């Protein structure tokens, strides 16, 4: 029975940790940009000159 209480307390601590991390990420603006990730694959990468060196 003591192990069950210990596991419940440990799971509550872990759950509160995840809740704190989620609230911190929302308040710091991690989820503000909703448009760019959906179209990022449509943008072309800038030419760094690496392709030109590989073709020579």
C-alpha positions in Angstrom: 0.0 0.0 0.0 2.9 2.3 0.7 4.3 1.8 -2.8 0.9 2.8 -4.3 1.0 6.1 -2.4 4.6 6.7 -3.5 3.7 6.1 -7.1 0.7 8.5 -7.0 2.8 11.2 -5.4 5.6 10.7 -8.1 3.0 10.8 -10.9 1.5 14.0 -9.6 5.0 15.6 -9.4 5.7 14.6 -13.0 2.3 15.8 -14.2 2.8 19.2 -12.5 6.2 19.4 -14.1 4.7 18.9 -17.5 2.0 21.4 -16.8 4.5 24.0 -15.7 6.6 23.4 -18.9 3.4 23.7 -21.1 2.4 27.0 -19.4 5.9 28.4 -19.7 6.0 27.6 -23.4 2.6 29.2 -24.0 3.5 32.3 -22.1 6.9 32.6 -23.8 5.3 32.6 -27.3 6.2 29.2 -28.6 2.8 28.7 -30.2 2.2 32.1 -31.7 3.2 31.4 -35.3 0.5 29.2 -36.8 1.0 30.0 -40.5 4.7 29.6 -41.3 5.2 25.9 -40.4 2.4 24.8 -42.8 4.0 26.6 -45.8 7.7 26.3 -44.9 8.3 23.4 -47.3 7.0 25.6 -50.1 9.8 28.2 -49.8 13.0 27.6 -51.6 16.2 27.5 -49.7 18.8 30.2 -50.4 21.6 29.2 -52.7 24.7 28.9 -50.5 27.0 28.1 -53.4 27.4 24.5 -52.3 25.6 23.1 -55.4 28.0 25.0 -57.7 31.0 23.5 -55.9 29.5 20.0 -56.2 28.9 20.4 -60.0 32.5 21.3 -60.8 
